[in-house]
C-alpha cells in the first residue's frame, strides 16, 4: 500500500472515530429572578443553576449548592424556599416561601424552557423579572478531536526534527 493510501485510510479511520465519539453538548441553565413581595414590599432575589432547563415542578432550598434566595427591605423576611411550577391557572409560576408570607409570580406557559428575559404575565406592579441564560460546555467528542489533532501535530513536528 502506498504512502498516500495509508494517509487516506488513517484519515478515514480518524473521522469515523470522531463521529462515533460525538455526543450532545451539555449546558448549564441559570435562572435569575427579582420581584417585590405583595404584602411586605421586600425585594426578592433568587438565582438557581441547573444542568438542563426546568421541565417539571421543582423546589429549591433558599441556600443550596446551586441556589440562593434573599429578601431585602420591607420587613426583611427570610426566604425559606422557592419553587418553579409548570402550570397553575394557565400560567407557569415561581412561588417564593418566606417566614412572613408566600408570593406567587406568574409567567406565560413554557417560559422556563427557553433563554430570555421575561416579565410577569399579569401586571401586578411588582416589577418581577426572570432572566434565563444558557451556558454551553464543550462536548466530549470535540475534546477528543482536539486532543488527537494536537497529538498528530506533535508527531509531525517530531518527524521533522528527527529527519
C-alpha positions in Angstrom: 0.0 0.0 0.0 1.4 3.4 -1.0 2.1 6.2 1.4 -0.8 8.3 0.0 -3.3 5.4 0.5 -2.1 4.9 4.1 -2.7 8.6 4.9 -6.2 8.4 3.4 -7.1 5.2 5.4 -5.8 6.8 8.6 -7.8 10.0 8.0 -10.9 8.0 7.3 -10.5 6.0 10.5 -9.9 9.2 12.4 -13.1 10.8 11.0 -15.2 7.7 11.7 -13.9 7.5 15.3 -14.6 11.2 15.9 -18.2 10.8 14.6 -18.7 7.7 16.8 -17.5 9.6 19.9 -19.7 12.6 19.2 -22.3 13.2 22.0 -24.7 16.0 22.6 -23.4 19.2 24.2 -24.1 19.9 27.8 -25.3 23.2 29.1 -25.9 24.9 32.4 -29.0 26.9 32.7 -29.1 29.9 35.1 -32.4 31.4 36.3 -32.1 34.8 37.9 -35.3 36.4 39.3 -36.2 39.7 41.1 -39.6 40.9 42.2 -41.3 42.8 45.0 -43.3 41.0 47.7 -47.0 41.5 47.6 -47.7 42.4 51.3 -44.4 43.3 52.9 -42.7 45.1 50.0 -39.3 43.4 50.3 -37.2 42.7 47.2 -37.0 39.0 46.4 -33.8 38.0 44.6 -33.1 34.4 43.7 -30.7 32.5 41.5 -30.5 28.8 40.6 -28.3 27.0 38.2 -29.5 23.6 36.8 -27.8 21.2 34.3 -30.9 21.5 32.0 -34.0 23.6 31.6 -36.6 23.1 34.3 -39.4 21.0 32.8 -41.3 19.8 35.8 -42.4 21.3 39.2 -39.1 21.7 41.1 -38.5 23.1 44.6 -35.1 24.6 45.7 -33.7 25.4 49.2 -33.1 29.1 49.8 -29.4 28.3 50.3 -28.4 25.2 48.3 -25.3 24.1 46.3 -26.6 25.8 43.1 -29.4 28.1 44.5 -29.8 31.2 46.6 -32.7 33.3 47.7 -32.7 36.6 49.7 -35.3 39.2 50.6 -34.1 42.7 51.4 -36.1 45.7 52.6 -39.7 45.6 53.7 -39.9 43.5 56.9 -36.7 41.6 56.0 -38.4 38.3 55.8 -36.2 35.2 55.5 -36.6 33.3 52.3 -37.2 29.6 53.1 -37.6 28.0 49.7 -38.8 28.7 46.2 -40.5 26.5 43.6 -40.9 26.6 39.8 -44.4 25.3 38.9 -45.0 24.4 35.3 -48.8 25.0 35.1 -51.1 26.8 37.5 -54.2 28.6 36.3 -52.9 28.5 32.6 -49.6 30.0 33.7 -46.2 28.9 34.9 -45.2 30.4 38.2 -42.4 31.0 40.7 -43.6 30.5 44.3 -41.4 32.0 47.0 -41.9 30.8 50.5 -40.8 33.3 53.2 -41.3 33.4 57.0 -44.0 36.1 56.8 -45.7 35.3 53.5 -45.8 33.3 50.3 -45.7 35.0 47.0 -46.5 33.7 43.5 -45.2 35.3 40.4 -47.0 34.3 37.2 -45.3 33.8 33.8 -46.6 32.6 30.4 -46.7 28.9 29.9 -43.4 27.5 28.6 -41.3 30.4 29.9 -38.9 28.2 31.9 -37.8 26.1 28.9 -36.0 28.8 26.8 -33.4 31.5 27.3 -34.6 35.1 27.5 -35.8 37.9 29.8 -39.4 37.7 30.9 -41.8 39.9 32.9 -44.7 38.7 34.9 -47.7 37.8 32.7 -50.1 39.7 35.0 -49.4 43.4 35.5 -49.2 43.4 39.3 -46.8 46.3 39.7 -44.2 44.1 41.5 -41.6 44.6 38.8 -41.0 40.8 38.6 -38.3 39.9 36.1 -36.9 36.5 35.2 -33.7 36.1 33.2 -32.8 32.7 31.8 -29.3 32.1 30.4 -27.8 29.0 28.9 -24.0 28.4 29.1 -22.8 25.7 26.7 -19.9 23.4 27.7 -17.8 21.6 25.2 -18.9 18.1 24.2 -16.5 15.2 24.9 -16.3 14.3 21.2 -14.9 17.8 20.4 -12.3 17.4 23.1 -11.2 14.1 21.7 -10.9 15.6 18.3 -8.8 18.5 19.6 -6.6 16.2 21.6 -6.0 13.8 18.7 -5.2 16.7 16.4 -2.6 18.0 18.8 -1.1 14.5 19.1 -0.9 14.3 15.3 0.7 17.8 15.1 3.2 16.8 17.7 4.1 13.6 15.8 4.6 15.6 12.6 6.9 18.1 14.3 8.8 15.2 15.9 9.4 13.6 12.5 10.6 16.9 11.0 13.1 17.3 13.9 14.4 13.7 13.8 14.9 13.7 10.0 
